[in-house]
Amino acid sequence: MDIFKSLAEKGKTVLIVTHDEKAASVCDEKFVLEEGMFKKSLILSGGVD
């Protein structure tokens, strides 16, 4: 995950698609899909500042 954090700190957009909640917890924003449809967007505090 360090490589993704490094890229984000440099202003790059990083998109991670995962079912792993631990991996998702380091993100700035989480998009939730349910049955293939967008359900909601959550702003998280665990991302890169």
C-alpha positions in Angstrom: 0.0 0.0 0.0 3.0 2.3 0.4 3.3 2.8 -3.3 -0.3 4.0 -3.5 0.2 6.4 -0.7 3.4 7.7 -2.3 1.6 8.3 -5.6 -1.4 10.1 -3.8 1.0 12.3 -1.9 2.5 13.4 -5.3 -1.0 14.4 -6.4 -1.8 11.3 -8.5 -5.3 9.8 -8.4 -5.2 6.1 -7.3 -8.2 3.9 -7.8 -8.3 0.7 -5.8 -11.0 -1.9 -6.4 -11.3 -4.3 -3.5 -13.4 -6.4 -1.1 -10.8 -6.0 1.6 -12.0 -3.5 4.3 -8.4 -3.1 5.5 -7.2 -2.0 2.1 -10.2 0.3 1.7 -9.5 1.9 5.1 -6.5 3.8 3.8 -8.5 5.6 1.1 -9.8 9.1 1.1 -13.1 8.2 -0.4 -15.1 5.0 -0.7 -17.6 4.3 -3.4 -20.1 1.5 -2.6 -21.6 -0.7 -5.3 -24.5 -3.0 -4.7 -25.7 -5.5 -7.3 -23.5 -3.7 -9.8 -25.1 -0.3 -9.2 -23.6 2.7 -7.4 -25.2 3.0 -4.0 -23.2 5.7 -2.0 -20.0 7.6 -1.5 -18.3 7.9 1.8 -15.6 10.4 2.8 -13.0 8.6 5.0 -10.4 10.0 7.4 -7.9 7.3 6.8 -6.5 8.6 3.5 -3.5 10.6 2.6 -3.5 14.2 3.8 
